[in-house]
């Protein structure tokens, strides 16, 4: 088993070096990727007892970016996130399962006022000191959710069968966090 002592402590997510992204299947044939540009979060690692570690993240839904202004406007509309009414998406951890070097962070994801449990597979990717003296930790993670579970039900049936937007959404995380004093 790997020694996680270097991860011990409280870490603040660095938005300028972190990607909180997602992938959806479009028209049943291709994947559309997006991310959120504005978010904040804290991770607390208990190296002696990793199952006691926690995470808390708040995402500004209006900051969604898929590289298409029209698609982003549609995602912000009442058909999807309804950012006029629902400004934030949150993740609050409820526990951590560890099996050897594998971690699954359990938590509640809340979108549009609907909270559902999510299991986020996590991989610690290293700790290093950057050129400015900040101690940084890296984490990669992935989870799959059903968007319908969160009331995100808008869709269009396709003539050849299937739908325009997949129900299953992959959440992808590439996190750089800075250790707090």
N, C-alpha and C positions, 0 to 999 in steps of 0.2 A: 504494500500500500504506500502511496506517495505521502510525503510529509508536507502538510499544508501550512506550516508555521508561518511562512512568509506572507500568507494571505490574511493572517490575524489582524483584526481591527475594523475600523469604520472607513468606508470608501464612498466618495461622491462620484456619480457618473459624470463623465466629461462629454457633453453633447457634441463638441467639435471633433471628437475622435471616436464617436460611437454611432452605430447605425441600428435603429429600431425599425425593422422592415417587415414586409409581408409579401406573399405571393398568392395570386388568385389565377385560376384558369379562366381564359376568355374565349368565348365561342366554342368551347370544348376542344380547341386545337392548339392554343398557345398559352404561355404564362405572361401575366402582367405583374411587374414588380413595383413596389412603392415603399415609401418610408415616411417617417414623421421627423420634422426638422426641429421642433421645440418640445423639450421634455426635461425632467429633472428626476433624480432618484438617488437613493442611498442604499448601500449594501453593508451589512454588518456580518463579518465572518468570525465564527468561533472555531478556530483550528483544532482545538482539543475535542470539541463536540460539534462537528459540521452540521448535524441535524438541528442544532439550535441557531443556525445562521438565518438571517432575515434579509428581505429586500422590499423596497417600497418605491414605486415609480409612478409618476404622473405625466401624461402625454397630452399636449394641446391638439385636439382633433383638427382644428382649422389649419394646422401646419402640414397636413398630408401632401405628399408630392410624389406623383407617378410619372412626371415628365410630360404630362399632357394637361394643359390648362383647362380644357373642356371636361376631361375626365375628373380632374381634381375638384372642379366646381360641382360636378354631379355627386361626388363622394361627400362634399360638404353639405349638400342639399338634404331636405327632409326624406328623400328616397333612401339615404344611407345614414350618415352620422348626425344630420340635423344640427349643425354647429351653432345655430342661433339659440337653440334650447339646451344642447348638450356640448359643453365646451371641452370636457376632459374625459380621458380614458385612464383608468388606474389599475395597477397591479399591486396587491398586498400579499406577501407570502404568508403561508400558514404552516409551513414545515418543509423539511428537506429529507429525502430518502437517499441513502448512500449504499452502494454496492461496490466495494473495492474502490476504484478510481472514478466510478460513474456516479453522477449526481442527478437527481430530479428534484427541482424546486416546485413545491406545491403552493398554489396560491389562488386568490380570487381575482379574476379579471372582470372589470366593470366597464361596460360600454352602453351608452344611452340609458343609464340607470338600472341596467340588468347585470347582476353579478353571477358568474358561473365559475366553478373550480377548473383550474388549468394545471396541467403537468408540463413543466418546462425542462427539457433535457439540457443540462449544462456541462460545459467542459472548461475548467480553468486553463488558460493558455499561457500563463507566465506572469512574473513580476519583474519589473526593471525600473531603474531610476533614469528619468529623461534628462536632457541637457540643462534643464532649468531647475533641477534638484527635486522634482516631484517623483514620488514613488508611485508607480502605476501598476495596476493589475488588469489582466485581460480575461474575458470570459466570452465564450460563444454558446449560443443556445438556439433551440428550436422547439416549437410546439405546433400542434394542429388543432384548429377550432372549427366549429360549425357556426357560420355567421348568423344563421337563423336562430341559434340559441340566444342571441343578443338582440333579436328584433330587427336584424338587417335582412329583410326578406325580398326587397325589390329584385325583379328579374324580368327577362323577356324570353319566351319560348322561341326556339329556332325552327325554321321551316324543315330542316333535315332531322330534327329531333334534338333533344338536349336543351340547354339554356345558355344564355349569354354570359352569366357570371356564376362560377362554381360556388357551391355552398361551403366546401372545405377550403379554409384559408390557412396557409402556413405562416407562422410568425417566426421571423429570423432575427437573432440578436448578435451583434458584434460590439462588445462593450469594452471601453477603456475607462477605468475608474482611478481616481486619485485618492491616495491615503490621506486621512485627516490626522492632524497632530494628536 
